Amino acid sequence: MSGTQAAHPAASASDPSSIVRLSTAYWESQTLLTANRLRIFDVLADGARSADEVAAALQLDRRSTALFLRACVGMGLLTESSGCFENAPVAATFLVSRSPAFMGNVIRYSDQLYGAWGSLEEVLRSGKPALPAQTYLGDDPARTRGFVMAMHERALGIARALVSVLDLSGRTAMLDVGGGPGTYSVLLTERFPGLKSEVLELPGVAAVARELVAAAGAGDRVVLRDGDYHSADFGSGLDVVLMSGMFHRETGQACRGLIERAAASLDPGGLLVVSDVFTDEGGAHPTFAAMFGLNMMLTAPDGGVHSDADVMRWMADSGLRDLRMVPLPPPMPHRVVLGVKP
Ligand SMILES: C[S@@+](CC[C@H](N)C(=O)[O-])C[C@H]1O[C@@H](n2cnc3c(N)ncnc32)[C@H](O)[C@@H]1O
């Protein structure tokens, strides 16, 4: 899509409804974020309750709670019958903390960034993130744990989709660069027996990841190494290097350097897997990817978004061949770029 075309609904010249909708979209975001923060969906997990009962359980104002719950009904998160509210199926699956598909920590992370989005203009003026990245990458233990748990929940979904498009049969040695909670390594080494993975991570994040890897019973096949991927040795003799969700924190130049070092560490036939939210060429589409770039700009010094076409060019320049891009199935916005060392 060219830079002059607009695929977003705001494109219509005769109907302002899409503009109105965009200007109030945060009402719904804040309603979901607040409901999740208050654990409204847990309060309703065992059956229907009246607004007064919910208000009493959470020590909220009764009149406000009734308005709030009706708004949640309007958004499709709850249903109401005979004055009592229940979780809609989507909320019961993804927003109740005891559900295996619980996404509450991911939503909590968005909640924590709500204030940063309020600083968008300031960030545009200063060119500096609204939130120092180190806050959630080690400096503040509680926020670091929250960030790692959010990554873990998100990765449980994304990595399962990745496993379905990635064949690592017969491969034995993987380096998972900036591997976060280690979830990809745990799931990939489980899916492909014989594969072992080393996760390279910053110390504060690695400490939480060690707990998650141990809890998954994967300590014999996934090890954590404390280190900075800008300076750490990637080693040699690898047959897979995974770089997932880290390019959006880095400049194009840094991504290029990381790809070169990954290519150098691979044996012939070795595979580089780069998974992230990427835009099409031009950087404006899909809309979610362009917005994701802003979200990263607000939260990391070099945060942004790259196009998959750029990643492929950098891989080709590093001598990798058989380049392919595989989109993960919806609703994942991620694309996976693959390259093989000849
Ligand atoms: C968005 S997360 C992706 C985590 C994981 N790969 C995934 O896809 O779920 C980016 C990760 O890069 C790590 N990271 C950022 N800068 C790093 C650095 N200089 N060295 C090592 N890890 C780093 C962060 O701690 C974080 O876990």
The ligand as a Gaussian input file, in Angstrom:
#p B3LYP/6-31G(d) Opt

LIG

0 1
 C        9.333000      -7.864000      24.159000
 S       10.451000      -8.799000      25.018000
 C       10.447000     -10.327000      24.109000
 C       10.704000     -11.524000      24.960000
 C       10.584000     -12.867000      24.264000
 N       11.638000     -13.047000      23.285000
 C        9.224000     -12.987000      23.628000
 O        9.130000     -12.850000      22.413000
 O        8.267000     -13.219000      24.374000
 C       12.095000      -8.157000      24.708000
 C       13.092000      -8.789000      25.637000
 O       14.401000      -8.305000      25.330000
 C       15.076000      -8.181000      26.562000
 N       16.171000      -7.229000      26.391000
 C       16.071000      -5.905000      26.130000
 N       17.301000      -5.359000      26.006000
 C       18.176000      -6.377000      26.194000
 C       19.597000      -6.453000      26.165000
 N       20.336000      -5.363000      25.918000
 N       20.166000      -7.651000      26.388000
 C       19.415000      -8.756000      26.644000
 N       18.064000      -8.746000      26.654000
 C       17.459000      -7.573000      26.442000
 C       14.034000      -7.670000      27.523000
 O       14.388000      -7.918000      28.864000
 C       12.816000      -8.459000      27.088000
 O       12.695000      -9.652000      27.804000

